């Protein structure tokens, strides 16, 4: 099959990979991978149902929709046809960058297993390393990398640090990937998001999200 639309090809592939990755991170790695690894590589979270949604419900639904959309765009690249300057794809990264990014996650995962620590630290550490590398060596990829890193930060900070800190982290990290970063505006947006998340997801939908960090014994909101 011949690729007739390179932009659709790479966009669809990117959407599918990221969508599928968020689904796997939310529900955990499949059993055959766990058997090869010798342990559950990514533990995952409880999905729940539409009536009583668990922590993995939204990542699975949104990640699944993104993966389906990516698959449609990917296969459309073999049917639709564009030419001239519109067909030129200018990626801010190359295949070596992708290989390095994947290698960082693999090495961090092996290191976490050897040290006997949680994979959560491996994911957070990998996201931090990639963010620094992107800002220093690939500044044109800063927005993409930091937005993805903010999603990982929220996912892996939610359980140990609670919804408040995780929400603040996702806003500040993703906002830093923009063209302008203003502390006052980002702080106000963080406050609004925290209030909205607590009222809607914890109080309204009664989702089992921790509000405060684990080390806080007495929290006014549970």
KAZI-V227016 format. One record per pair of residues at least 24 apart in sequence whose C-alpha atoms are under 10 Angstrom apart, sorted by the first residue. I is the first residue (numbers start at 1). J is the second residue. If there is no record, write none. Layout:
{{I;J} {I;J}}
//
This chain:
{{1;78} {1;79} {2;77} {2;78} {2;79} {3;74} {3;75} {3;76} {3;77} {3;78} {3;79} {3;80} {3;81} {4;76} {4;77} {4;78} {4;79} {4;80} {4;81} {4;82} {4;83} {4;87} {5;73} {5;74} {5;75} {5;76} {5;77} {5;78} {5;79} {5;80} {5;81} {5;82} {5;83} {5;86} {5;87} {5;88} {5;89} {6;74} {6;77} {6;78} {6;80} {6;81} {6;82} {6;83} {6;86} {6;87} {6;88} {6;89} {7;73} {7;74} {7;77} {7;82} {7;86} {7;87} {7;88} {7;89} {7;90} {7;91} {8;70} {8;72} {8;73} {8;74} {8;75} {8;76} {8;77} {8;78} {8;80} {8;81} {8;87} {8;89} {9;70} {9;71} {9;72} {9;73} {9;74} {9;75} {9;76} {9;77} {9;78} {9;89} {10;70} {10;73} {10;74} {10;77} {10;89} {10;91} {11;70} {11;71} {11;73} {11;74} {11;77} {12;66} {12;67} {12;68} {12;69} {12;70} {12;71} {12;72} {12;73} {12;74} {12;75} {12;76} {12;77} {13;67} {13;69} {13;70} {13;71} {13;72} {13;73} {13;74} {13;75} {14;66} {14;67} {14;70} {14;71} {14;74} {15;63} {15;65} {15;66} {15;67} {15;68} {15;69} {15;70} {15;71} {15;72} {15;73} {15;74} {16;63} {16;64} {16;65} {16;66} {16;67} {16;68} {16;69} {16;70} {16;71} {16;72} {16;73} {16;74} {17;63} {17;66} {17;67} {17;70} {17;71} {18;63} {18;64} {18;66} {18;67} {18;70} {18;148} {19;59} {19;60} {19;61} {19;62} {19;63} {19;64} {19;65} {19;66} {19;67} {19;68} {19;69} {19;70} {20;59} {20;60} {20;62} {20;63} {20;64} {20;65} {20;66} {20;67} {20;68} {20;70} {21;59} {21;60} {21;63} {21;64} {21;67} {22;56} {22;59} {22;60} {22;61} {22;62} {22;63} {22;64} {22;66} {22;67} {22;151} {22;152} {22;155} {23;56} {23;57} {23;58} {23;59} {23;60} {23;61} {23;62} {23;63} {23;64} {23;66} {23;67} {24;56} {24;59} {24;60} {24;63} {24;64} {25;56} {25;59} {25;60} {25;63} {25;152} {25;155} {26;55} {26;56} {26;57} {26;58} {26;59} {26;60} {26;63} {26;155} {27;55} {27;56} {27;57} {27;59} {27;60} {28;56} {37;110} {39;113} {40;119} {41;109} {41;110} {41;113} {41;118} {41;119} {42;109} {42;118} {42;119} {42;120} {43;118} {43;119} {43;120} {48;207} {51;205} {52;205} {52;206} {52;207} {52;208} {53;201} {53;205} {53;206} {53;207} {53;208} {54;206} {54;207} {54;208} {54;209} {55;155} {55;158} {55;159} {55;207} {55;208} {55;209} {56;155} {59;151} {59;155} {91;140} {91;141} {92;138} {92;139} {92;140} {92;141} {92;142} {92;144} {93;134} {93;138} {93;140} {93;141} {97;130} {97;134} {97;138} {100;130} {101;126} {101;127} {101;129} {101;130} {101;133} {102;126} {102;130} {104;129} {104;130} {105;129} {105;130} {119;156} {120;152} {120;153} {120;155} {120;156} {120;157} {120;160} {121;156} {121;157} {123;149} {123;152} {123;153} {123;155} {123;156} {124;149} {124;150} {124;152} {124;153} {124;154} {124;155} {124;156} {124;157} {125;153} {126;152} {127;151} {127;152} {127;153} {128;152} {128;153} {131;173} {131;177} {135;177} {139;177} {140;177} {141;177} {142;174} {142;176} {142;177} {142;178} {142;179} {143;173} {143;174} {143;175} {143;176} {143;177} {143;178} {143;179} {144;174} {144;177} {144;178} {145;173} {145;174} {145;177} {146;170} {146;172} {146;173} {146;174} {146;175} {146;176} {146;177} {146;178} {147;171} {147;172} {147;173} {147;174} {147;175} {147;176} {147;177} {147;178} {148;173} {148;174} {149;173} {149;174} {150;174} {150;175} {150;176} {150;177} {157;213} {158;209} {158;210} {158;211} {158;212} {158;213} {159;209} {159;210} {159;211} {159;212} {159;213} {159;214} {160;210} {160;211} {160;212} {160;213} {160;214} {160;215} {161;210} {161;211} {161;212} {161;213} {161;214} {161;215} {161;216} {162;209} {162;210} {162;211} {162;212} {162;213} {162;214} {162;216} {163;194} {163;197} {163;198} {163;201} {163;202} {163;209} {163;210} {163;211} {163;212} {163;213} {164;190} {164;191} {164;193} {164;194} {164;195} {164;197} {164;198} {164;210} {164;211} {164;212} {164;213} {165;190} {165;194} {165;211} {165;212} {165;213} {166;194} {166;211} {166;212} {166;213} {167;191} {167;193} {167;194} {167;195} {167;197} {168;192} {168;193} {168;194} {198;222}}
//
